[in-house]
């Protein structure tokens, strides 16, 4: 199982979009508080639409309480990472995988990163950019893990309109 961990997220629309990614990918979402927005913010609800019923969400009062629940390796997205997100061999991991992303303004605290630097990574990008949108980076990394695991548990065809929708037009 893949776990997406958002460390103190600040932008409700990003969190809502990440919730949709969780629903689409089967990942569990962990929110480390404090959040930078009110949980019932209409912007979260607009972004997640009705997909929240198809995903699992866990909230943790702080980093330490989250750590007590971890049952597998953690990987940390940071612009300071010296490995690329696709360099890790996720396919060989039989435990749950935790992908940790920092708050939009400052990322993951350096104290946490120092403890886990061997599992810190970055997404390659132009030298002119400091970062990418949080929701986009989550989707890129989650689907790299799923690609390496041959999209285990995911549908390979359109379910709602049918496998042969375009052929039947």
C-alpha positions, 0 to 999 in steps of 0.5 A: 500500500502507498501512503501519501504524507502531507506535512502541515499542508497550507493550500486547501486546493492542493489537499483536495486535488491530492485526495482525488489522486488518493482515490484514483491510485488507492493510496492512503492520505495522512495529514500532519497538523497543524493544517494551514486552512480550516478543514471544512473549507469549501475549496477542499470540497470543490477540489476533491468533488465526491472522491473523498468517499473512495479514499482513506484519510488519517489525521495526526496531531503532529509528526511524532504521533504519525511516526508511531503508525508507520509500518514501512520505509519512508521517502521524502521529496525535497529540492535538496535531495540528491537522488531522483524519485525514479531512482529508488526500487519501489518494486522490491519493497513488500511493506507499505511505502510512505511518500512524505511531502512538505508544506508548500512554503517551506517543505519538510523541516531540515531536522527531519530530512537530516535523519532520512537523507538516504531516502530523500529525493527530488524531481528533476526540473529546470534550473530556473525553478525552485519547486513544482505544485505540490499536487502535481509532484504527489501525482508524479511520484505516486504513479512512478511507484505504481508503474514500478509495481505494474499498476497493481490493483488499478483498472487498465480500462475505462470502467464507468463508460465501458472498456470498448466505449470508443469502439462502440461509438 
